[in-house]
């Protein structure tokens, strides 16, 4: 509009400059040329000239009045044209401004429509993203709840809340994740406590196994030393037996010599009868002492039997041993049977003890079979657990409970094994004490017999001088002594047989101890295998613990993602609200712009109407001017002076330079008026 105004202002200035010049010309004084009248016609034409002059004056007045009216009309027309030009420029400016505002409104409308479309697209994208987020949340919750035991699925039993839609899903997901995290933490605490207990049990068991192994090694070394001692003692006994045989041969020779010399010594033997009787009394006392020793041995055997019978109930004894144990309890308590001799009772007790030992061995073998079966079951269970390792991801709690059961079973087996080892060691100690007591009793009997025989030989040598007087009595005594010697020989043979039996028993015990040592080694190897399996299970538990920790971290990451998604959803909601507000503002602006455009259009129509009215008024004025010009030209054509000046030139000297020919005067005035009214058009 500025350029248009700048372009219009010079045109208006150029168009109105002529009127300014005319005004300046109008301001100059009117000078009429003098009339040159011939002298001869002066008298005739005075009246005519006066009449014409009067007519001219009247016409001039009329013309001056018309001119004044025309000038006033022209001034009004000029002011009207100027106002019309100004209104036209203002209308153009308003039109251009309205066009610009309309374009701006259309552009803003397009932008608002585009923003509205973007908002709708963003809303659709947000809806799809919200649906996808809800689906992912539900799927993640179902997956996590399926992995964690004891948590309900997301589809059932949603917690009651005031939220709906995605907020309800997020709220339920948060509650489920809290339950899952609590369950995982609880399982983690249980796993940690179980691991600590298993570690403590393993440490205690390793300490106990080390103690047991050291004790077993010490007992094996002690048993080896005892076996070596027994072998050396058996060799000593053999040497002593050979020495005793040699001594018996020497004694027989001595007795033959004594029989030869007894006749000469019978008198001295009679004198020594009292001493022999006193010695017999001492022998009886010693025999009573031996009986007391045998009673103590029987009591020890009874206590040993009771100790064997009081073994743990895991060793199932046969019923006949219990009955026999009640039958032997009298002799074990010291109530000896008068019908049986002391060695016989000792033999019966030893036989019962051997039967009890064999029954214990049988029960031990049965228990060993049961242990092997149990160990085989444990091995199969461990194999099954190893086979189920791939499925243990969904059965973590079950694997932990099975591991706890396996650990308890292994601990029970180890406790039972330690108890059985302790019972075996106690049995070995009691057998060893019984053997040592039996060996000491045999050695004391043999030593006492040798001492007694040596004492008797000394007495016989001392009393050989008196034997001559007492041959008959001494023969009887010698027969009695021979009978006693026979009894002693039978007792020695029985002792030798008992020593052989004890030797065989010791060999059997050594063999059993070697077998038990091998069994203990096997058990230790099994314990090592179980320890390795337990360590592998602990490693598995550590891996599952790490997996649970990773799962908890993943749950925390999921919670962070959920919070971030919730924050993004809230931001999207805020953006949607802002878009709504901006859309409403844009609609209000659009309405205001439409109203402004309508007002501009109304102003433009009003300006066009005013321009049209101005054009119509200008046309009317132009017609009136043309009519006046036509009248003036007609007057000029009708009244042509001799001077060649027209009436219009005489009356309107400022139009002298604008005189036209009779043919082109109207067209030139029309062209000037068109040039004057051109800015309005």
FISEDREN-390980 format. One line per field, with one value per residue (C-alpha): residue number from 1; residue in three letters; x, y, z. Coordinates in steps of 0.001 Angstrom, whole numbers. Layout:
N
num (NUM; ...)
residu (Ala; ...)
east (X; ...)
north (Y; ...)
up (Z; ...)
This chain:
681
num (1; 2; 3; 4; 5; 6; 7; 8; 9; 10; 11; 12; 13; 14; 15; 16; 17; 18; 19; 20; 21; 22; 23; 24; 25; 26; 27; 28; 29; 30; 31; 32; 33; 34; 35; 36; 37; 38; 39; 40; 41; 42; 43; 44; 45; 46; 47; 48; 49; 50; 51; 52; 53; 54; 55; 56; 57; 58; 59; 60; 61; 62; 63; 64; 65; 66; 67; 68; 69; 70; 71; 72; 73; 74; 75; 76; 77; 78; 79; 80; 81; 82; 83; 84; 85; 86; 87; 88; 89; 90; 91; 92; 93; 94; 95; 96; 97; 98; 99; 100; 101; 102; 103; 104; 105; 106; 107; 108; 109; 110; 111; 112; 113; 114; 115; 116; 117; 118; 119; 120; 121; 122; 123; 124; 125; 126; 127; 128; 129; 130; 131; 132; 133; 134; 135; 136; 137; 138; 139; 140; 141; 142; 143; 144; 145; 146; 147; 148; 149; 150; 151; 152; 153; 154; 155; 156; 157; 158; 159; 160; 161; 162; 163; 164; 165; 166; 167; 168; 169; 170; 171; 172; 173; 174; 175; 176; 177; 178; 179; 180; 181; 182; 183; 184; 185; 186; 187; 188; 189; 190; 191; 192; 193; 194; 195; 196; 197; 198; 199; 200; 201; 202; 203; 204; 205; 206; 207; 208; 209; 210; 211; 212; 213; 214; 215; 216; 217; 218; 219; 220; 221; 222; 223; 224; 225; 226; 227; 228; 229; 230; 231; 232; 233; 234; 235; 236; 237; 238; 239; 240; 241; 242; 243; 244; 245; 246; 247; 248; 249; 250; 251; 252; 253; 254; 255; 256; 257; 258; 259; 260; 261; 262; 263; 264; 265; 266; 267; 268; 269; 270; 271; 272; 273; 274; 275; 276; 277; 278; 279; 280; 281; 282; 283; 284; 285; 286; 287; 288; 289; 290; 291; 292; 293; 294; 295; 296; 297; 298; 299; 300; 301; 302; 303; 304; 305; 306; 307; 308; 309; 310; 311; 312; 313; 314; 315; 316; 317; 318; 319; 320; 321; 322; 323; 324; 325; 326; 327; 328; 329; 330; 331; 332; 333; 334; 335; 336; 337; 338; 339; 340; 341; 342; 343; 344; 345; 346; 347; 348; 349; 350; 351; 352; 353; 354; 355; 356; 357; 358; 359; 360; 361; 362; 363; 364; 365; 366; 367; 368; 369; 370; 371; 372; 373; 374; 375; 376; 377; 378; 379; 380; 381; 382; 383; 384; 385; 386; 387; 388; 389; 390; 391; 392; 393; 394; 395; 396; 397; 398; 399; 400; 401; 402; 403; 404; 405; 406; 407; 408; 409; 410; 411; 412; 413; 414; 415; 416; 417; 418; 419; 420; 421; 422; 423; 424; 425; 426; 427; 428; 429; 430; 431; 432; 433; 434; 435; 436; 437; 438; 439; 440; 441; 442; 443; 444; 445; 446; 447; 448; 449; 450; 451; 452; 453; 454; 455; 456; 457; 458; 459; 460; 461; 462; 463; 464; 465; 466; 467; 468; 469; 470; 471; 472; 473; 474; 475; 476; 477; 478; 479; 480; 481; 482; 483; 484; 485; 486; 487; 488; 489; 490; 491; 492; 493; 494; 495; 496; 497; 498; 499; 500; 501; 502; 503; 504; 505; 506; 507; 508; 509; 510; 511; 512; 513; 514; 515; 516; 517; 518; 519; 520; 521; 522; 523; 524; 525; 526; 527; 528; 529; 530; 531; 532; 533; 534; 535; 536; 537; 538; 539; 540; 541; 542; 543; 544; 545; 546; 547; 548; 549; 550; 551; 552; 553; 554; 555; 556; 557; 558; 559; 560; 561; 562; 563; 564; 565; 566; 567; 568; 569; 570; 571; 572; 573; 574; 575; 576; 577; 578; 579; 580; 581; 582; 583; 584; 585; 586; 587; 588; 589; 590; 591; 592; 593; 594; 595; 596; 597; 598; 599; 600; 601; 602; 603; 604; 605; 606; 607; 608; 609; 610; 611; 612; 613; 614; 615; 616; 617; 618; 619; 620; 621; 622; 623; 624; 625; 626; 627; 628; 629; 630; 631; 632; 633; 634; 635; 636; 637; 638; 639; 640; 641; 642; 643; 644; 645; 646; 647; 648; 649; 650; 651; 652; 653; 654; 655; 656; 657; 658; 659; 660; 661; 662; 663; 664; 665; 666; 667; 668; 669; 670; 671; 672; 673; 674; 675; 676; 677; 678; 679; 680; 681)
residu (Unk; Unk; Unk; Unk; Unk; Unk; Unk; Unk; Unk; Unk; Unk; Unk; Unk; Unk; Unk; Unk; Unk; Unk; Unk; Unk; Unk; Unk; Unk; Unk; Unk; Unk; Unk; Unk; Unk; Unk; Unk; Unk; Unk; Unk; Unk; Unk; Unk; Unk; Unk; Unk; Unk; Unk; Unk; Unk; Unk; Unk; Unk; Unk; Unk; Unk; Unk; Unk; Unk; Unk; Unk; Unk; Unk; Unk; Unk; Unk; Unk; Unk; Unk; Unk; Unk; Unk; Unk; Unk; Unk; Unk; Unk; Unk; Unk; Unk; Unk; Unk; Unk; Unk; Unk; Unk; Unk; Unk; Unk; Unk; Unk; Unk; Unk; Unk; Unk; Unk; Unk; Unk; Unk; Unk; Unk; Unk; Unk; Unk; Unk; Unk; Unk; Unk; Unk; Unk; Unk; Unk; Unk; Unk; Unk; Unk; Unk; Unk; Unk; Unk; Unk; Unk; Unk; Unk; Unk; Unk; Unk; Unk; Unk; Unk; Unk; Unk; Unk; Unk; Unk; Unk; Unk; Unk; Unk; Unk; Unk; Unk; Unk; Unk; Unk; Unk; Unk; Unk; Unk; Unk; Unk; Unk; Unk; Unk; Unk; Unk; Unk; Unk; Unk; Unk; Unk; Unk; Unk; Unk; Unk; Unk; Unk; Unk; Unk; Unk; Unk; Unk; Unk; Unk; Unk; Unk; Unk; Unk; Unk; Unk; Unk; Unk; Unk; Unk; Unk; Unk; Unk; Unk; Unk; Unk; Unk; Unk; Unk; Unk; Unk; Unk; Unk; Unk; Unk; Unk; Unk; Unk; Unk; Unk; Unk; Unk; Unk; Unk; Unk; Unk; Unk; Unk; Unk; Unk; Unk; Unk; Unk; Unk; Unk; Unk; Unk; Unk; Unk; Unk; Unk; Unk; Unk; Unk; Unk; Unk; Unk; Unk; Unk; Unk; Unk; Unk; Unk; Unk; Unk; Unk; Unk; Unk; Unk; Unk; Unk; Unk; Unk; Unk; Unk; Unk; Unk; Unk; Unk; Unk; Unk; Unk; Unk; Unk; Unk; Unk; Unk; Unk; Unk; Unk; Unk; Unk; Unk; Unk; Unk; Unk; Unk; Unk; Unk; Unk; Unk; Unk; Unk; Unk; Unk; Unk; Unk; Unk; Unk; Unk; Unk; Unk; Unk; Unk; Unk; Unk; Unk; Unk; Unk; Unk; Unk; Unk; Unk; Unk; Unk; Unk; Unk; Unk; Unk; Unk; Unk; Unk; Unk; Unk; Unk; Unk; Unk; Unk; Unk; Unk; Unk; Unk; Unk; Unk; Unk; Unk; Unk; Unk; Unk; Unk; Unk; Unk; Unk; Unk; Unk; Unk; Unk; Unk; Unk; Unk; Unk; Unk; Unk; Unk; Unk; Unk; Unk; Unk; Unk; Unk; Unk; Unk; Unk; Unk; Unk; Unk; Unk; Unk; Unk; Unk; Unk; Unk; Unk; Unk; Unk; Unk; Unk; Unk; Unk; Unk; Unk; Unk; Unk; Unk; Unk; Unk; Unk; Unk; Unk; Unk; Unk; Unk; Unk; Unk; Unk; Unk; Unk; Unk; Unk; Unk; Unk; Unk; Unk; Unk; Unk; Unk; Unk; Unk; Unk; Unk; Unk; Unk; Unk; Unk; Unk; Unk; Unk; Unk; Unk; Unk; Unk; Unk; Unk; Unk; Unk; Unk; Unk; Unk; Unk; Unk; Unk; Unk; Unk; Unk; Unk; Unk; Unk; Unk; Unk; Unk; Unk; Unk; Unk; Unk; Unk; Unk; Unk; Unk; Unk; Unk; Unk; Unk; Unk; Unk; Unk; Unk; Unk; Unk; Unk; Unk; Unk; Unk; Unk; Unk; Unk; Unk; Unk; Unk; Unk; Unk; Unk; Unk; Unk; Unk; Unk; Unk; Unk; Unk; Unk; Unk; Unk; Unk; Unk; Unk; Unk; Unk; Unk; Unk; Unk; Unk; Unk; Unk; Unk; Unk; Unk; Unk; Unk; Unk; Unk; Unk; Unk; Unk; Unk; Unk; Unk; Unk; Unk; Unk; Unk; Unk; Unk; Unk; Unk; Unk; Unk; Unk; Unk; Unk; Unk; Unk; Unk; Unk; Unk; Unk; Unk; Unk; Unk; Unk; Unk; Unk; Unk; Unk; Unk; Unk; Unk; Unk; Unk; Unk; Unk; Unk; Unk; Unk; Unk; Unk; Unk; Unk; Unk; Unk; Unk; Unk; Unk; Unk; Unk; Unk; Unk; Unk; Unk; Unk; Unk; Unk; Unk; Unk; Unk; Unk; Unk; Unk; Unk; Unk; Unk; Unk; Unk; Unk; Unk; Unk; Unk; Unk; Unk; Unk; Unk; Unk; Unk; Unk; Unk; Unk; Unk; Unk; Unk; Unk; Unk; Unk; Unk; Unk; Unk; Unk; Unk; Unk; Unk; Unk; Unk; Unk; Unk; Unk; Unk; Unk; Unk; Unk; Unk; Unk; Unk; Unk; Unk; Unk; Unk; Unk; Unk; Unk; Unk; Unk; Unk; Unk; Unk; Unk; Unk; Unk; Unk; Unk; Unk; Unk; Unk; Unk; Unk; Unk; Unk; Unk; Unk; Unk; Unk; Unk; Unk; Unk; Unk; Unk; Unk; Unk; Unk; Unk; Unk; Unk; Unk; Unk; Unk; Unk; Unk; Unk; Unk; Unk; Unk; Unk; Unk; Unk; Unk; Unk; Unk; Unk; Unk; Unk; Unk; Unk; Unk; Unk; Unk; Unk; Unk; Unk; Unk; Unk; Unk; Unk; Unk; Unk; Unk; Unk; Unk; Unk; Unk; Unk; Unk; Unk; Unk; Unk; Unk; Unk; Unk; Unk; Unk; Unk; Unk; Unk; Unk; Unk; Unk; Unk; Unk)
east (0; 2915; 4112; 616; 200; 3591; 2650; -757; 431; 2515; -329; -2769; -278; 203; -3499; -4325; -1427; -3419; -6083; -3437; -2079; -5592; -6042; -2858; -4058; -7399; -5687; -4292; -6367; -8572; -7522; -9885; -8382; -9573; -12192; -11118; -14297; -14288; -15430; -18038; -19923; -19681; -23021; -24933; -23660; -23543; -26953; -26306; -22984; -24522; -27246; -24718; -22499; -25371; -26198; -22557; -22492; -25554; -24091; -20810; -22608; -24403; -21128; -19406; -22195; -21977; -18194; -18423; -20837; -18575; -15541; -17400; -18587; -15071; -13617; -16201; -15495; -11768; -12293; -14631; -12142; -9337; -11481; -12482; -8803; -7975; -10848; -9768; -6210; -7541; -9836; -6894; -4814; -7613; -8155; -4473; -4375; -7535; -5955; -2806; -4817; -6921; -3790; -2386; -5695; -5732; -2113; -2897; -5972; -3821; -1272; -4014; -5480; -2013; -1403; -4795; -3915; -532; -2305; -4729; -1837; 97; -3040; -3418; 290; -35; -3063; -1189; 1893; -268; -1900; 1503; 2848; -176; 325; 4049; 3332; 779; 3094; 6091; 3984; 2688; 6231; 7614; 4696; 5165; 8851; 8182; 6291; 3452; 2335; -1007; -1274; -2018; -5379; -7003; -7662; -6451; -6017; -8897; -7922; -9409; -7574; -8866; -7374; -3617; -3300; -5064; -2749; 311; -1013; -1629; 1738; 3409; 1601; 2530; 6136; 6198; 4839; 7352; 10228; 9093; 8825; 12256; 13759; 12130; 13413; 16794; 16845; 15749; 18465; 21054; 19980; 19971; 23378; 24736; 23290; 24680; 28080; 28056; 26981; 29674; 32301; 31142; 30998; 34436; 35796; 34093; 35291; 38838; 38633; 37176; 39834; 42583; 41025; 40650; 44250; 45350; 43176; 44498; 48066; 47247; 45644; 48701; 50881; 48574; 48712; 52507; 52561; 50217; 52375; 55464; 53588; 52495; 56105; 57095; 54362; 55685; 59176; 57796; 55859; 59023; 60878; 58086; 58241; 61953; 61354; 58720; 61184; 63758; 61172; 60370; 64032; 64252; 61161; 62714; 65832; 63680; 61829; 65167; 66265; 62828; 63457; 66436; 64587; 61222; 62178; 62856; 59654; 57626; 59146; 58201; 54508; 53395; 55162; 53593; 50158; 50748; 51808; 48657; 46639; 48432; 47657; 43994; 44083; 45678; 42997; 40350; 42101; 42091; 38361; 37865; 39870; 37698; 34597; 35901; 36629; 33063; 31745; 33807; 32502; 28950; 29511; 30968; 27908; 25609; 27564; 27191; 23488; 23101; 24337; 22056; 18832; 19946; 21736; 18876; 19871; 18118; 15643; 17568; 20501; 18255; 17002; 20529; 21602; 18990; 20236; 23859; 23093; 23418; 26982; 27761; 26557; 28932; 26478; 28529; 27018; 28396; 27826; 30218; 33843; 35258; 36983; 33768; 31791; 34452; 34225; 30428; 30637; 33238; 31082; 28074; 30244; 31459; 27865; 26937; 29915; 28890; 25309; 26673; 28754; 25670; 23624; 26564; 26590; 22826; 23188; 26007; 23744; 21070; 23652; 24797; 21184; 20605; 23796; 22695; 19352; 21159; 23378; 20323; 18606; 21653; 21723; 18065; 18763; 21594; 19279; 16662; 19131; 17652; 14159; 15371; 14749; 11008; 11424; 13845; 11942; 11499; 15215; 16058; 13715; 15150; 18634; 17662; 16282; 19457; 21596; 19505; 19707; 23478; 23854; 21714; 23807; 26987; 25695; 24695; 28085; 29888; 27728; 28430; 32160; 32086; 30232; 32726; 35622; 34025; 33475; 37106; 38294; 36120; 37323; 40878; 40441; 38803; 41667; 44256; 42479; 42274; 45937; 47016; 44984; 46601; 50109; 49518; 48260; 51265; 53757; 52146; 52233; 55909; 56702; 54750; 56484; 59858; 58993; 57864; 61074; 63066; 61120; 61554; 65312; 65426; 63389; 64919; 66851; 63593; 61771; 63233; 61319; 58088; 58043; 54532; 52992; 55066; 54039; 50462; 51336; 53335; 50341; 48259; 50875; 50868; 47133; 47461; 50166; 47856; 45129; 47567; 48607; 44978; 44478; 47600; 46239; 42935; 44818; 46746; 43518; 42034; 45159; 44728; 41094; 41999; 44673; 42155; 39742; 42455; 43213; 39514; 39321; 42366; 40710; 37464; 39374; 41086; 37698; 36219; 39191; 38499; 34823; 35775; 37931; 34987; 32735; 35282; 35396; 31603; 31697; 34151; 31795; 28879; 30994; 31770; 28076; 27198; 29811; 28345; 24901; 26251; 27700; 24319; 22688; 25183; 24305; 20608; 21274; 23074; 20144; 17721; 19868; 19878; 16130; 15720; 17881; 15789; 12675; 14194; 14974; 11396; 10182; 12398; 11065; 7547; 8178; 9756; 6769; 4408; 6358; 6270; 2538; 2002; 4133; 2084; -1114; 265; 1235; -2226; -3747; -1443; -2391; -6050; -5541; -3514; -6179; -8881; -6786; -6210; -9937; -10613; -7976; -9460; -12910; -11521; -9630; -12789; -14677; -11899; -11977; -15758; -15331; -12626; -14887; -17722; -15354; -14207; -17800; -18561; -15466; -16471; -19966; -18551; -16217; -19143; -21105; -18063; -17785; -21452; -21059; -17947; -19829; -22638; -20154; -18324; -21601; -22397; -18909; -19267; -22627; -21147; -18249; -20637; -22714; -19641; -18368; -21749; -21677; -18227; -19364; -22439; -20607; -17317; -15587; -13494; -10488; -10641; -11074; -13835; -16306; -14850; -11383; -12694; -14608; -12133; -8678; -7047; -8421; -6727; -3985; -6501; -8585; -9381; -10800; -14515; -14035; -11826; -12837; -15222; -12917; -9998; -12106; -13281; -9652; -8716; -11613; -10667; -7091; -8451; -10699; -8169; -6900; -10478; -11092)
north (0; 2364; 2026; 2515; 5639; 6912; 6315; 7933; 11075; 12424; 11638; 13561; 16343; 16403; 16190; 19093; 21347; 22843; 23995; 25680; 27452; 28475; 29889; 31887; 33068; 33926; 36132; 38364; 41506; 41255; 43691; 44114; 45301; 48718; 48793; 50537; 51938; 53803; 57347; 57117; 54325; 55816; 57567; 54656; 52053; 53828; 52625; 49245; 49075; 50301; 47710; 45063; 46238; 46010; 42604; 41674; 42970; 40963; 37972; 38616; 38812; 35647; 34107; 35437; 34012; 30756; 30940; 31550; 28671; 26597; 27572; 26708; 23491; 22874; 23501; 21212; 18694; 19039; 18537; 15660; 14186; 14622; 13020; 10300; 9751; 9658; 7252; 5247; 5069; 4204; 1606; 192; 187; -1465; -3900; -4772; -4975; -7102; -9270; -9604; -10301; -12749; -14459; -14449; -15783; -18433; -19261; -19395; -21445; -23818; -23897; -24519; -27232; -28703; -28399; -29964; -32793; -33156; -33153; -35794; -37796; -37360; -38352; -41456; -42228; -41650; -43932; -46635; -46146; -46257; -49475; -50921; -49850; -51439; -54629; -54680; -53998; -56814; -59192; -58303; -58706; -62098; -63208; -62014; -63514; -66806; -66775; -65896; -68421; -67474; -64353; -64196; -63379; -59876; -60769; -61937; -60231; -56764; -54623; -52240; -48664; -45350; -45425; -46606; -47464; -47246; -45771; -48837; -51096; -49174; -49252; -53012; -53536; -51582; -53642; -56874; -55780; -54906; -58373; -59981; -57984; -58907; -62577; -62463; -60789; -63363; -66210; -64520; -64294; -67936; -68940; -66933; -68473; -71955; -71279; -70072; -73114; -75422; -73721; -74044; -77678; -78332; -76679; -78635; -81822; -81214; -80554; -83707; -85745; -84464; -85394; -88790; -89404; -88458; -90673; -93527; -93136; -93118; -96156; -97979; -97209; -98345; -101511; -102193; -101735; -104014; -106662; -106427; -106678; -109668; -111369; -110748; -111989; -115121; -115725; -115209; -117648; -120154; -119761; -120063; -123189; -124774; -123750; -125255; -128491; -128636; -127920; -130657; -133102; -131966; -132319; -135849; -136674; -134969; -136874; -140144; -139182; -138150; -141483; -143169; -140975; -140862; -143959; -142313; -139066; -140376; -139561; -135980; -135724; -136824; -134010; -131583; -132685; -129783; -127394; -129063; -128774; -125116; -124697; -126548; -124126; -121273; -122932; -123123; -119478; -118720; -120862; -118761; -115659; -117090; -117739; -114146; -113017; -115211; -113748; -110258; -111372; -112726; -109443; -107560; -109867; -109245; -105515; -105811; -107773; -105200; -102467; -104337; -104872; -101198; -100167; -97800; -99291; -98815; -102198; -104686; -107606; -110951; -111879; -114987; -112769; -110753; -113938; -115305; -111968; -112337; -115907; -114885; -111888; -113978; -115035; -111503; -110168; -112544; -115371; -118363; -121724; -124355; -127143; -125544; -124781; -121313; -121938; -123421; -120425; -118170; -120155; -119885; -116171; -115796; -117819; -115656; -112592; -113961; -114659; -111158; -109834; -111884; -110605; -107081; -107758; -109071; -106077; -103879; -105432; -104994; -101416; -100990; -102338; -99888; -97102; -98096; -98185; -94779; -93441; -94904; -93196; -89969; -90400; -91019; -88018; -85873; -87168; -86323; -82875; -82447; -83658; -81148; -78291; -76822; -76686; -75315; -71709; -72110; -74342; -72396; -72833; -76585; -76993; -75195; -77419; -80542; -79296; -78746; -82291; -83686; -81755; -82973; -86571; -86271; -84737; -87520; -90135; -88508; -88380; -92030; -92894; -91074; -92860; -96224; -95455; -94509; -97712; -99781; -98052; -98652; -102307; -102613; -101003; -103312; -106376; -105239; -104775; -108200; -109788; -108024; -109108; -112724; -112664; -111241; -113885; -116689; -115308; -115014; -118613; -119938; -117893; -118952; -122611; -122361; -120655; -123275; -126136; -124587; -124189; -127806; -128989; -126999; -128550; -132040; -131431; -130193; -133111; -135950; -137011; -137425; -139215; -142579; -142717; -141602; -143543; -144824; -141511; -139662; -142058; -141177; -137518; -137961; -139589; -136644; -134302; -136213; -135877; -132143; -131918; -133698; -131267; -128424; -129902; -130142; -126558; -125577; -127325; -125547; -122287; -123028; -123774; -120573; -118713; -120212; -119225; -115750; -115652; -116630; -114101; -111443; -112366; -112176; -108854; -107614; -108722; -107058; -103946; -103923; -104406; -101657; -99444; -100106; -99381; -96203; -95230; -95924; -93909; -91094; -91235; -91151; -88272; -86511; -87205; -85887; -82896; -82259; -82616; -80259; -77793; -78061; -77528; -74547; -73200; -73792; -71979; -69142; -68996; -68977; -66360; -64276; -64919; -63794; -60678; -59998; -60579; -58128; -55611; -56271; -55698; -52418; -51490; -52384; -50169; -47357; -47898; -47894; -44651; -43160; -44322; -42842; -39587; -39609; -40356; -37468; -35247; -36381; -35620; -32193; -31652; -32782; -30316; -27598; -28554; -28371; -24935; -23761; -25219; -23363; -20192; -20754; -21256; -18043; -16247; -17757; -16553; -13102; -13091; -14156; -11363; -8945; -10257; -9829; -6297; -5611; -7004; -4824; -1827; -2680; -2929; 369; 1918; 496; 1872; 5282; 5109; 4181; 7128; 9372; 8066; 8764; 12292; 12870; 11673; 14076; 16926; 15928; 16002; 19413; 20668; 19221; 20885; 24216; 23792; 22961; 26021; 28202; 26798; 27337; 30886; 31272; 29945; 32134; 35355; 35607; 38994; 40589; 40419; 36671; 36109; 33985; 34919; 32302; 33782; 37195; 36019; 33313; 34518; 31765; 29271; 31074; 28558; 25720; 26838; 24086; 23841; 23434; 19744; 18677; 20956; 18505; 15584; 17560; 18612; 15039; 13889; 16412; 15281; 11650; 12533; 14296; 11375; 8656; 8132; 7699; 5012)
up (0; 625; -2957; -4255; -2120; -3223; -6827; -6442; -4668; -7623; -10013; -7837; -7539; -11317; -11922; -9617; -10605; -13479; -11100; -8980; -12015; -12954; -9502; -9927; -13338; -11829; -9344; -12212; -13228; -16303; -19023; -21977; -25233; -26432; -29155; -32313; -33863; -37083; -36832; -39540; -37789; -34355; -34402; -35806; -33548; -30241; -29226; -30642; -28872; -25702; -26015; -26916; -24115; -21705; -23083; -22808; -19259; -18389; -20100; -18318; -14984; -15808; -16837; -13718; -11587; -13527; -13255; -9515; -9222; -11437; -9358; -6190; -7744; -9011; -5561; -4062; -6824; -6180; -2465; -3209; -5670; -3123; -446; -2913; -3776; -88; 555; -2479; -1144; 2290; 702; -1278; 1864; 3824; 969; 854; 4632; 4588; 1888; 3943; 7060; 5089; 3816; 7343; 8660; 5929; 6731; 10448; 9651; 7594; 10393; 12943; 10703; 10262; 14018; 14605; 12235; 13958; 17319; 16057; 14635; 17881; 19765; 17584; 17985; 21729; 21808; 19875; 22059; 25176; 23918; 23051; 26466; 28151; 26146; 26942; 30615; 30745; 28847; 31018; 34154; 32984; 32146; 35478; 37418; 35560; 36500; 40160; 42233; 44551; 42613; 40837; 37152; 35916; 34382; 37615; 40921; 40031; 43156; 43715; 42919; 41859; 38514; 35148; 31779; 31431; 34916; 36336; 34296; 35508; 39083; 38865; 37222; 40031; 42670; 40877; 40533; 44249; 45089; 42725; 44207; 47726; 46688; 45013; 48087; 50333; 48155; 48097; 51904; 52130; 49651; 51576; 54890; 53325; 51828; 55167; 56933; 54235; 54483; 58270; 58023; 55427; 57607; 60650; 58620; 57111; 60584; 61906; 58909; 59417; 63090; 62206; 59570; 62008; 64666; 62170; 61081; 64702; 65474; 62379; 63417; 66966; 65609; 63484; 66551; 68550; 65822; 65758; 69550; 69435; 66826; 68958; 72024; 70122; 69169; 72807; 73816; 71323; 72747; 76253; 75217; 73813; 76955; 79054; 77053; 77625; 81279; 81451; 79954; 82421; 85178; 84115; 84234; 87587; 88780; 87694; 89533; 92446; 92386; 92441; 95287; 96946; 98942; 100553; 101057; 102330; 105870; 104998; 102963; 105937; 107870; 105182; 104942; 107044; 104780; 101728; 103294; 103958; 100354; 99239; 101298; 99569; 96236; 97170; 98068; 94724; 93020; 94796; 93583; 90056; 90414; 91474; 88474; 86229; 87846; 87077; 83514; 83233; 84578; 81994; 79274; 80498; 80482; 77009; 75932; 77464; 75705; 72427; 73070; 73899; 70469; 68478; 67216; 63622; 64027; 64073; 66354; 66074; 68824; 69983; 70970; 73245; 74864; 75200; 76609; 79354; 79989; 80378; 82500; 85690; 84938; 83764; 87120; 88943; 89810; 88682; 87871; 90208; 87623; 85131; 85654; 85321; 81953; 80524; 81637; 80111; 76872; 76800; 77431; 74713; 72317; 73106; 72615; 69260; 68204; 69202; 67219; 64168; 64487; 64746; 61634; 59803; 60885; 59938; 56446; 56170; 57269; 54797; 52040; 53170; 53141; 49678; 48549; 50113; 48530; 45197; 45621; 46429; 43366; 41186; 42738; 42083; 38501; 38167; 39564; 37075; 34308; 35397; 35347; 32148; 33674; 36994; 35806; 36335; 39442; 41591; 44837; 44163; 43444; 46664; 48692; 47033; 47749; 51381; 51553; 49980; 52440; 55379; 54127; 53663; 57118; 58628; 56815; 58015; 61581; 61370; 59846; 62641; 65222; 63603; 63470; 67140; 68005; 65987; 67715; 71107; 70170; 69103; 72328; 74441; 72480; 72864; 76622; 76880; 74927; 77060; 80218; 78947; 77950; 81300; 83161; 81074; 81631; 85371; 85529; 83621; 85655; 88922; 87850; 86956; 90233; 92118; 90279; 90925; 94581; 94766; 93109; 95600; 98440; 96981; 96669; 100212; 101583; 99612; 102724; 104591; 101692; 102630; 105868; 104254; 100939; 101204; 102146; 99577; 96797; 97492; 97499; 94295; 92685; 93789; 92418; 89129; 88991; 89611; 86954; 84507; 85331; 84827; 81481; 80410; 81573; 79612; 76513; 76974; 77382; 74184; 72351; 73717; 72614; 69117; 69075; 70235; 67547; 64877; 66354; 66249; 62621; 61800; 63576; 61683; 58453; 59458; 60419; 57021; 55353; 57488; 56662; 52973; 53602; 55413; 52443; 50135; 52416; 52423; 48634; 48581; 51036; 48710; 45813; 47851; 48815; 45148; 44315; 47156; 45902; 42397; 43900; 45833; 42589; 40981; 43889; 43425; 39733; 40555; 43195; 40567; 38211; 40939; 41495; 37741; 37694; 40572; 38680; 35558; 37685; 38903; 35278; 34343; 37183; 35920; 32384; 33787; 35648; 32530; 30460; 33037; 32935; 29118; 29187; 31605; 29352; 26346; 28246; 29100; 25460; 24393; 26854; 25535; 21988; 22973; 24526; 21513; 19201; 21075; 20956; 17243; 16733; 18675; 16609; 13486; 14497; 15290; 11978; 10175; 11933; 10994; 7441; 7395; 8764; 6148; 3449; 4737; 4805; 1304; 82; 1821; 206; -3144; -2625; -1679; -4682; -6847; -5434; -5992; -9551; -10107; -8653; -10717; -13794; -13071; -12545; -15683; -17620; -16213; -17134; -20588; -20872; -19761; -22145; -24925; -24116; -24025; -27319; -28891; -27628; -29107; -32432; -32459; -31381; -33193; -32826; -35467; -33356; -33758; -30035; -28833; -26252; -23967; -24399; -23561; -20531; -19430; -20397; -18320; -20843; -23706; -24084; -23974; -26886; -29206; -32617; -33045; -33805; -30915; -28070; -26350; -26737; -25243; -22252; -21887; -22011; -19325; -17140; -17680; -16733; -13673; -12699; -13642; -10019; -8883; -11478)
